[in-house]
Amino acid sequence: MIDIDKELLEVAQHELGTSTVKETVHAALEKIAEQAKRRGAFEYWRTRDNTNLLDPEIVTGSPA
């Protein structure tokens, strides 16, 4: 059992579209995990030489 701030819980439930504490905590944890995955992917690509991603032919798959 944990003590959860009621106002924060209500805001989270509204934003996440959940109705129970369990659903809200689970949805919030999923959201944070997804953000971490996206941040990791961004860092992976940010730290590599990806100048070719600026090439319109590569990005769109067709000539500029």
C-alpha positions as CSV (number, residue, x, y, z in Angstrom):
1,M,0.0,0.0,0.0
2,I,1.3,3.5,-0.9
3,D,0.1,7.0,-0.1
4,I,-0.9,8.8,-3.3
5,D,-1.7,12.5,-3.5
6,K,-5.4,12.7,-4.3
7,E,-5.2,15.8,-6.5
8,L,-2.4,14.4,-8.6
9,L,-4.3,11.1,-8.9
10,E,-7.4,13.0,-10.2
11,V,-5.3,15.0,-12.7
12,A,-3.6,11.7,-13.9
13,Q,-7.0,10.0,-14.2
14,H,-8.4,12.8,-16.3
15,E,-5.3,12.9,-18.6
16,L,-5.0,9.2,-18.9
17,G,-8.7,8.4,-19.1
18,T,-8.6,5.9,-16.3
19,S,-11.0,5.5,-13.4
20,T,-9.2,3.3,-10.7
21,V,-6.0,3.9,-8.9
22,K,-4.6,0.6,-10.3
23,E,-5.5,1.6,-13.9
24,T,-4.0,5.0,-13.4
25,V,-0.7,3.8,-11.9
26,H,-0.4,1.2,-14.6
27,A,-1.1,3.6,-17.4
28,A,1.3,6.2,-15.9
29,L,4.1,3.6,-15.7
30,E,3.5,2.5,-19.3
31,K,3.6,6.1,-20.4
32,I,7.0,6.6,-18.6
33,A,8.4,3.4,-20.0
34,E,7.4,4.4,-23.6
35,Q,9.0,7.8,-23.1
36,A,12.2,6.1,-21.9
37,K,12.2,3.9,-25.0
38,R,11.7,6.9,-27.3
39,R,14.4,8.9,-25.5
40,G,16.8,5.9,-25.9
41,A,16.0,5.7,-29.6
42,F,16.5,9.4,-30.1
43,E,19.9,9.3,-28.3
44,Y,21.0,6.3,-30.4
45,W,20.3,8.2,-33.6
46,R,21.5,11.6,-32.2
47,T,24.9,10.2,-31.4
48,R,25.6,8.5,-34.8
49,D,26.6,10.1,-38.1
50,N,23.1,10.4,-39.6
51,T,23.7,13.3,-42.0
52,N,22.1,11.2,-44.7
53,L,18.8,11.6,-42.8
54,L,18.8,15.2,-44.1
55,D,18.8,14.0,-47.7
56,P,15.2,14.4,-49.0
57,E,15.5,11.3,-51.2
58,I,16.3,9.1,-48.2
59,V,13.7,10.7,-45.9
60,T,10.8,10.6,-48.4
61,G,11.9,7.8,-50.6
62,S,11.6,9.9,-53.7
63,P,13.7,12.5,-55.5
64,A,13.5,16.1,-54.2
